[in-house]
Amino acid sequence: MHIIAYSSQYTKSDQSVDEELEKITASAKRNNPALKITGVLFYHNRRFLQIIEGEKELLEKLMAVLERDSRHTNIERIIDEEIETRSYSDWNMDSFNLSKQEALDLNELKIIRDVYKQNLTIKSNVLVEFYKAMLDSHELVKPIE
């Protein structure tokens, strides 16, 4: 089993983000079960953070599709490694629009990853809760300038 967490920059208009999240989620719920890919997608002020798990080969195929998706650019993998077991066996995809009040940057996502990896074994469900808690703490979140 494998996990990939990546961040990317949203390229469409702010007004369309909720509609785009719905489309992304619907597509993932339609396609991911056959591929046995599970995960979650966060949106936070023009940035996506997606955490997906499954067989490495299938995740790589999905990443190739995602890299061609015009809704985002500048994809950077934050985590790309083996895990012992799947954390979201019954959850093929969901998405969350976390905030419209703050901005989160890639360096902060990497800090969160490093803190997490120093203290915990990579497990998708714990990682998702960890990211949510760190984002909610506002200590690593910068105000919009």
Secondary structure, DSSP 8 states (H G I E B T S, - for coil): -EEEEEEEEE-S-GGGHHHHHHHHHHHHHHHHHHHT-EEEEEEETTEEEEEEEE-HHHHHHHHHHHHT-TTEEEEEEEEEEE-SS-S-TT----EEEEESSEE--HHHHHHHHHHHHHHS---HHHHHHHHHHHHHH-SS-EE--
